[in-house]
Amino acid sequence: MNFSLEIGPNTDLETLPPVKDVYITLLPGGDYKETSQKASDLVKKGFNPIPHFPARSISNENQLKDYVFRCKDSGVKQALVIGGSRDPVGDFDSSIQLLETGYFEQMKIGIAGHPEGSPDISDSKL
């Protein structure tokens, strides 16, 4: 059976089942350094970590660059780039803005969308 798992940055890695792909959340108010460290720990244990990069939870380009390169430098090869929470905490309000920085080059990128619409985002913005 082939499936993935999603964890938070405080998950005990000893409890993970033998899966390949492990998504790591970065919830509103969370610390990207904790998420990038968990991704690094997963690489060391042989997993394929896929950290979340929620645009509206990232303060500015310097923080984004630090987050991406912490992940890349530890061997992370994949990322999930999403809009994230409702209200931006900084300079970004959409996933496309993160992708346009070019920092994700050489990584496999996952994106999430709302093909059925979303009560949080107008259809024209989607």
C-alpha positions in Angstrom: 0.0 0.0 0.0 1.3 3.5 -0.9 0.2 6.4 1.2 1.5 9.5 2.9 1.2 10.9 6.4 0.9 14.4 7.8 2.5 15.4 11.1 3.2 18.4 13.2 6.6 19.6 14.2 6.3 18.1 17.7 5.4 14.6 16.5 7.6 11.8 18.0 9.2 10.2 14.9 9.5 6.9 16.7 5.7 6.5 16.3 5.6 6.8 12.5 4.6 3.9 10.4 6.9 2.8 7.6 5.8 5.3 5.0 7.9 7.2 2.4 6.2 10.7 2.2 5.7 12.7 5.4 4.1 16.1 5.2 4.9 18.5 8.0 2.5 21.3 8.9 3.3 24.9 9.6 0.2 26.2 11.3 -0.6 29.9 11.8 1.6 31.1 14.6 4.0 28.2 14.2 7.8 28.4 14.0 9.2 27.6 10.5 12.5 26.7 12.2 10.8 23.8 14.1 9.2 22.6 10.9 12.5 22.7 9.0 14.3 20.9 11.9 11.6 18.2 11.8 12.1 17.9 8.0 15.9 17.5 8.6 15.3 14.8 11.2 13.0 12.9 8.8 15.7 13.0 6.1 18.2 11.5 8.5 15.7 8.7 9.3 15.2 7.9 5.5 11.8 9.5 5.0 10.8 12.0 2.2 9.7 15.0 4.2 7.4 17.5 2.5 7.2 20.7 4.6 4.3 23.1 4.2 5.1 26.6 3.0 2.0 28.6 3.8 2.3 32.0 2.1 0.1 34.0 4.5 2.1 32.7 7.5 5.5 33.8 6.2 6.6 37.3 7.3 8.8 38.4 4.5 11.2 37.3 1.8 14.2 36.9 4.2 12.2 34.5 6.3 11.1 32.5 3.3 14.6 32.3 2.0 15.9 31.1 5.3 13.1 28.5 5.6 13.6 27.2 2.1 17.4 26.9 2.4 17.3 25.3 5.9 15.2 22.6 4.2 17.3 22.3 1.1 20.5 22.3 3.0 19.3 19.3 5.1 18.3 17.3 2.0 14.7 18.1 1.6 13.7 17.6 -2.1 10.0 18.4 -2.0 7.7 21.1 -0.7 4.0 21.8 -0.4 3.3 25.5 -1.3 -0.1 26.7 -0.1 -1.9 30.0 0.6 -2.4 29.1 4.2 -4.5 30.9 6.8 -6.9 33.7 6.1 -5.0 36.8 7.1 -1.4 37.4 5.9 1.1 38.1 8.7 3.5 39.7 6.3 4.3 40.4 2.7 2.8 37.3 1.0 -0.8 36.5 0.4 -0.7 33.8 -2.2 1.3 30.7 -3.1 2.3 32.1 -6.5 4.2 34.9 -4.8 6.4 32.2 -3.1 7.0 30.4 -6.3 7.9 33.5 -8.1 10.9 34.1 -5.8 12.8 31.2 -7.5 13.9 29.7 -4.2 12.2 26.4 -4.8 14.3 25.6 -7.9 15.5 22.0 -7.9 12.6 20.9 -5.7 9.5 19.0 -6.5 6.6 21.3 -5.7 3.1 20.3 -4.6 0.4 22.9 -4.6 -3.1 22.9 -3.2 -6.2 24.5 -4.7 -9.9 24.9 -4.3 -11.5 23.7 -7.5 -14.9 23.7 -5.8 -14.3 27.3 -4.4 -13.7 28.5 -0.9 -15.7 30.6 1.5 -12.4 32.4 2.4 -11.3 33.4 -1.2 -13.3 35.0 -4.0 -13.8 33.1 -7.2 -12.0 35.8 -9.2 -8.9 35.6 -6.9 -8.9 31.8 -7.2 
